[in-house]
Every structure is written in C-alpha cells, then in structure tokens.
Amino acid sequence: MKTRIITIGVATGVALLISGMAAAVAQAQRGATPPRAPAAQTPSAYNGPRTADRKPDLNGIWQALGTAHWNLEAHSASEGIPAGFSVVEGGTIPYQPWALAKRNENLQKRLTDDPLRKCYMPGVPRATYLPFPFQIIQSPTQILFAYEFDYAERVVSMNMTDKDKAPVDSWMGWSKGKWEGDTLVVDVTGLNGEAWFDSAGNYQTDKMHIVERYTPTSANTMNYEATIEDPDLYTRTWKISMPLYRRVDKNMQLMDFNCVPFVEETLYGHLRKKATVN
C-alpha cells in the first residue's frame, strides 16, 4: 500500500485554519460542541538494540556522573568534595536513631576509616557510582560487571533459583539476575557488611539485601535503581536512583587503577622495622 504525502502552501494552510476556526465558532453559536483535538500520545518505552536472545543490549562501558560517591544525601561543598543533590528517594536515609549516631561517628573519621582509602572492594551499590567507569559483558546465562577501581568485578548469574545461596559472604556479594521486560533486575545478598555506601560514613551490615534495576532509556543512557533493606539499621526499605551514561569516547577502555601501592604506607607502615641508632 502506498502512502500519499500531501503538501499545501502557507497561504492555503492559513486559509484552512481560519475556515476551521470559523466553523467551530458557528457550531458553538448553534449550541453544538466543537470537535476536540486528538489526545496527546504517550511516548512508548525506549526499544533499542537487542542481543541474540532478544534482550536489551547492555554491552559497553558505563559511568555515573554526580556526587553520590561522596554522599548519597544532599550535601554542601567541603574540602575535596563538591556539593551535590540527594539520590535517595525522599531525601534522607531512614536510619534507626542508634544507627544514625554510628553514621555520624563514621563521618568524623571518614578520612581514615572509609574502606576505599584502604583499597578494599567498593561493594554494591557503591561500585556503580564511583568516579570510575565500569564495563558490562552480557551473555544469556551470565552478565559480567568489571569495574576499573582495583580490578573489582562480579558475575550476575541469570539461571539461579531462590534456593541458591552465597557460599560465603564477600565485599561484592552474591548476584542473581532476571529480566522484567526490558529491565535487568539483580538480587544481591551475601554481603560481608564491611563496605560503605559513600565517603560520608553511610554503612552496611551483613544483613543487607539489595535489589538493583538497570533500565535502558536511550541509546547511551539507562536508569539505575537500588532498593536497600536491612532491618538492623533502617526503619524501612529505601531506594536510590540515578542515570548511567555509556562512554562513547574514541578507543574507550577500562584503565588500570591498582590502588594497593598507594595505601601500603597507611596499612602496613607500622610494621616496618625501625632503624636503630648505634
């Protein structure tokens, strides 16, 4: 079936518009209801490239832009920290009173006690919004997340059941994935509770349960959400969200950031043999 393309001149278009307005006025004068404009169409969800198994293609190098790494909540600028808005739904993390006091204590010691300053693994979800890129390598049964920071990585298994449990707790946890429409949903358990969410002292316990959601929104963006549950720390479940951006730089690749040599003095300097004076 052929499609007809109809064009009209400007003068003709104006004449038709005036004619239509006049007809509507005449209808109104006769008590009739003028015809309504068509309802606005709701844009459909983004439908981008697909993998061979017809799932959204998340392959590539991604990065978050923002200040969540320094503080998930809204914060003013300070030495070495840019000001930023909250990425927490509702604005603040719903700590129990004693847990909030612990967070504030961590905040005062952040320059020495933040696990990242000791080159420990960033944990989940912090690995996602560090000021470093990360790469997704996707297959039907497994999805690899490789992070530039300290060679951190984790594998999301797409064929595990609820009966599959983490053999041991770890910094990056135990990740089970599934697709809900075009959203990759990752259920994370088996965290060791040692990681912090940010440099402001927001912290975890080994009871932490996190559900991540990765939803493509355009060719080079996706929305990231993480829902956090820990009855030992919080009065309720809470959520963070932010956009992630695909890096399209020429020859983009993950670089090395082996931070161990940078913190050896901090971690092990006290073990060095002291020089003796004869």
C-alpha positions as CSV (number, residue, x, y, z in Angstrom):
1,M,0.0,0.0,0.0
2,K,1.4,3.4,-1.0
3,T,1.4,6.3,1.4
4,R,0.3,9.7,0.0
5,I,2.2,12.8,1.0
6,I,0.1,15.9,0.9
7,T,1.6,19.4,0.9
8,I,-0.1,22.7,0.9
9,G,1.2,26.2,0.6
10,V,1.4,28.7,3.5
11,A,-1.4,30.8,2.3
12,T,-3.7,27.8,1.7
13,G,-2.8,26.5,5.2
14,V,-3.7,29.8,6.8
15,A,-7.0,29.9,4.9
16,L,-7.9,26.4,6.0
17,L,-7.1,27.3,9.6
18,I,-9.3,30.4,9.5
19,S,-12.0,28.4,7.9
20,G,-11.8,25.8,10.5
21,M,-12.0,28.3,13.3
22,A,-15.0,30.0,11.7
23,A,-16.8,26.6,11.5
24,A,-16.1,26.0,15.2
25,V,-17.5,29.4,16.2
26,A,-20.6,28.7,14.1
27,Q,-21.1,25.4,15.8
28,A,-20.7,27.0,19.2
29,Q,-23.3,29.7,18.3
30,R,-25.7,26.9,17.3
31,G,-25.1,25.2,20.7
32,A,-23.0,22.3,19.2
33,T,-19.8,21.2,20.8
34,P,-16.7,22.0,18.7
35,P,-14.6,18.9,17.8
36,R,-11.8,18.2,20.3
37,A,-8.2,17.9,19.4
38,P,-6.8,14.4,19.5
39,A,-5.4,13.3,22.9
40,A,-1.6,13.6,23.2
41,Q,0.1,10.2,22.6
42,T,2.2,8.8,25.4
43,P,5.7,8.1,24.2
44,S,6.5,4.4,24.1
45,A,9.3,2.9,26.1
46,Y,12.7,3.0,24.5
47,N,13.2,0.0,22.3
48,G,16.9,-0.2,21.4
49,P,19.4,-2.8,20.1
50,R,18.9,-6.4,21.2
51,T,21.2,-9.3,21.8
52,A,20.8,-12.6,20.0
53,D,18.4,-13.8,22.7
54,R,16.2,-10.6,22.2
55,K,17.2,-8.9,25.5
56,P,18.3,-5.3,25.7
57,D,21.9,-4.9,24.7
58,L,23.7,-3.5,27.8
59,N,27.2,-4.3,26.5
60,G,29.6,-1.4,26.8
61,I,31.4,0.8,29.2
62,W,29.2,2.9,31.5
63,Q,29.7,5.6,34.1
64,A,27.7,7.6,36.6
65,L,28.0,11.4,36.8
66,G,27.3,13.0,40.1
67,T,28.4,13.2,43.8
68,A,26.8,10.0,45.2
69,H,30.2,8.6,45.8
70,W,30.9,11.3,48.3
71,N,27.5,11.4,49.9
72,L,24.2,9.8,48.9
73,E,22.3,12.6,50.7
74,A,22.3,16.3,49.8
75,H,25.4,18.0,50.9
76,S,27.3,21.3,50.7
77,A,30.8,21.6,49.3
78,S,33.8,21.0,51.5
79,E,37.5,20.3,51.1
80,G,37.8,17.9,48.2
81,I,34.1,17.3,48.0
82,P,31.7,19.0,45.5
83,A,28.2,20.0,46.6
84,G,25.5,17.6,45.4
85,F,21.8,16.7,45.5
86,S,20.4,13.6,47.2
87,V,19.9,10.5,45.1
88,V,17.9,9.0,48.0
89,E,14.1,8.7,47.4
90,G,12.6,11.0,50.0
91,G,15.9,12.8,50.6
92,T,17.4,11.1,53.6
93,I,18.3,7.5,54.6
94,P,15.8,6.3,57.3
95,Y,18.3,5.2,60.0
96,Q,17.2,4.0,63.4
97,P,18.5,6.6,65.9
98,W,21.4,4.5,67.2
99,A,22.4,3.7,63.6
100,L,22.4,7.4,62.7
101,A,24.7,8.1,65.6
102,K,27.1,5.4,64.2
103,R,26.9,7.0,60.7
104,N,27.8,10.4,62.2
105,E,30.7,8.9,64.0
106,N,31.9,7.4,60.7
107,L,31.6,10.8,59.1
108,Q,34.0,12.3,61.6
109,K,36.5,9.6,60.8
110,R,36.0,9.4,57.0
111,L,39.5,10.4,56.1
112,T,40.9,7.3,57.7
113,D,38.1,4.8,58.1
114,D,36.5,4.9,54.6
115,P,37.2,1.3,53.3
116,L,38.1,2.8,49.9
117,R,41.0,4.7,51.4
118,K,42.5,1.3,52.3
119,C,41.9,-0.1,48.8
120,Y,39.2,-2.5,49.9
121,M,36.5,-3.5,47.4
122,P,33.8,-0.8,47.0
123,G,30.8,-3.2,47.5
124,V,27.4,-2.9,46.0
125,P,25.9,-0.5,45.1
126,R,28.9,1.9,45.5
127,A,30.9,0.3,42.7
128,T,28.3,1.6,40.3
129,Y,28.6,5.3,41.1
130,L,32.4,5.6,41.9
131,P,34.1,8.3,39.7
132,F,35.4,5.4,37.6
133,P,33.9,3.6,34.6
134,F,32.8,0.0,34.6
135,Q,32.1,-2.5,31.8
136,I,29.2,-4.8,31.2
137,I,29.8,-8.0,29.2
138,Q,26.5,-9.8,28.6
139,S,25.5,-13.4,27.7
140,P,22.2,-15.2,28.1
141,T,23.3,-17.1,31.3
142,Q,25.8,-14.7,32.9
143,I,26.5,-10.9,32.9
144,L,29.9,-9.7,33.9
145,F,30.4,-6.4,35.6
146,A,34.1,-5.3,35.5
147,Y,35.0,-2.2,37.5
148,E,38.1,0.0,36.9
149,F,38.6,0.6,40.6
150,D,41.1,-2.0,41.9
151,Y,40.1,-4.7,39.4
152,A,36.7,-5.2,41.2
153,E,34.3,-7.5,39.4
154,R,31.2,-9.6,39.9
155,V,29.2,-12.1,37.8
156,V,25.4,-11.9,37.7
157,S,24.1,-15.4,37.2
158,M,20.8,-15.5,35.2
159,N,19.8,-19.1,35.8
160,M,20.0,-19.4,39.6
161,T,16.9,-20.1,41.7
162,D,15.8,-18.8,45.1
163,K,17.4,-21.9,46.7
164,D,20.9,-20.9,45.5
165,K,22.7,-19.1,48.4
166,A,26.1,-17.4,48.7
167,P,28.7,-20.0,49.8
168,V,30.5,-17.2,51.8
169,D,29.9,-13.5,52.4
170,S,32.1,-11.1,50.4
171,W,32.6,-7.5,49.6
172,M,30.8,-7.7,46.2
173,G,28.1,-10.1,47.4
174,W,26.2,-12.8,45.5
175,S,24.2,-11.6,42.5
176,K,21.2,-13.4,40.9
177,G,19.7,-11.8,37.8
178,K,16.5,-11.9,35.9
179,W,14.7,-9.8,33.2
180,E,11.4,-8.0,33.9
181,G,10.5,-6.7,30.5
182,D,13.5,-4.6,29.4
183,T,14.8,-4.1,32.9
184,L,17.7,-6.2,34.3
185,V,16.9,-7.0,37.9
186,V,19.8,-8.1,40.2
187,D,19.1,-9.5,43.6
188,V,22.2,-9.1,45.8
189,T,22.8,-10.9,49.1
190,G,25.9,-12.4,50.8
191,L,27.5,-9.0,51.5
192,N,30.0,-9.0,54.3
193,G,28.8,-5.7,55.8
194,E,32.2,-4.0,55.7
195,A,31.5,-1.7,52.8
196,W,30.3,1.9,53.0
197,F,27.8,3.4,50.6
198,D,29.8,6.6,50.3
199,S,32.6,8.7,51.8
200,A,30.1,10.3,54.3
201,G,30.0,7.2,56.5
202,N,26.8,5.6,55.4
203,Y,27.4,2.0,56.0
204,Q,26.2,-1.6,55.8
205,T,25.8,-4.8,57.8
206,D,25.9,-8.4,56.7
207,K,22.1,-8.4,56.8
208,M,21.9,-6.1,53.8
209,H,19.6,-7.1,50.9
210,I,19.8,-5.0,47.7
211,V,17.8,-5.2,44.6
212,E,19.2,-3.4,41.6
213,R,17.3,-2.4,38.4
214,Y,19.0,-1.4,35.1
215,T,16.6,0.1,32.6
216,P,17.7,1.4,29.2
217,T,16.2,4.8,28.4
218,S,18.1,5.7,25.2
219,A,20.9,4.5,23.0
220,N,23.5,5.7,25.5
221,T,21.7,6.1,28.8
222,M,20.0,3.8,31.4
223,N,18.3,4.4,34.7
224,Y,19.9,2.7,37.8
225,E,17.9,2.0,40.9
226,A,18.9,0.2,44.1
227,T,16.4,-0.7,46.8
228,I,18.0,-1.4,50.2
229,E,16.7,-3.4,53.0
230,D,18.3,-4.0,56.4
231,P,16.0,-4.2,59.4
232,D,19.0,-3.9,61.7
233,L,19.8,-0.4,60.5
234,Y,16.7,1.2,59.0
235,T,13.1,1.9,59.9
236,R,12.0,0.9,56.4
237,T,13.2,0.0,53.0
238,W,14.7,2.8,50.9
239,K,15.9,3.5,47.4
240,I,18.4,5.4,45.4
241,S,18.3,6.2,41.7
242,M,20.4,7.9,39.1
243,P,21.2,7.8,35.3
244,L,24.2,5.9,33.9
245,Y,25.9,7.0,30.7
246,R,27.5,4.9,28.0
247,R,31.1,6.1,27.3
248,V,31.4,6.7,23.6
249,D,34.9,8.1,23.6
250,K,37.2,7.0,20.8
251,N,39.1,3.9,21.8
252,M,37.4,3.8,25.2
253,Q,38.5,1.1,27.5
254,L,39.0,0.4,31.2
255,M,42.3,1.5,32.5
256,D,44.3,0.1,35.5
257,F,43.7,1.6,38.9
258,N,45.7,-0.7,41.2
259,C,45.4,1.3,44.4
260,V,47.3,-1.2,46.6
261,P,50.7,0.5,46.2
262,F,49.1,3.9,47.1
263,V,48.0,2.7,50.6
264,E,50.8,0.4,51.7
265,E,52.2,3.0,54.0
266,T,48.8,3.6,55.5
267,L,48.1,-0.1,56.1
268,Y,51.5,-1.6,56.8
269,G,53.8,1.3,57.6
270,H,53.6,0.5,61.3
271,L,55.1,-3.0,60.6
272,R,58.3,-1.6,59.1
273,K,61.4,-2.3,61.1
274,K,62.5,0.8,62.8
275,A,66.0,1.9,62.2
276,T,68.4,1.6,65.1
277,V,70.9,4.1,66.2
278,N,74.3,2.8,67.3
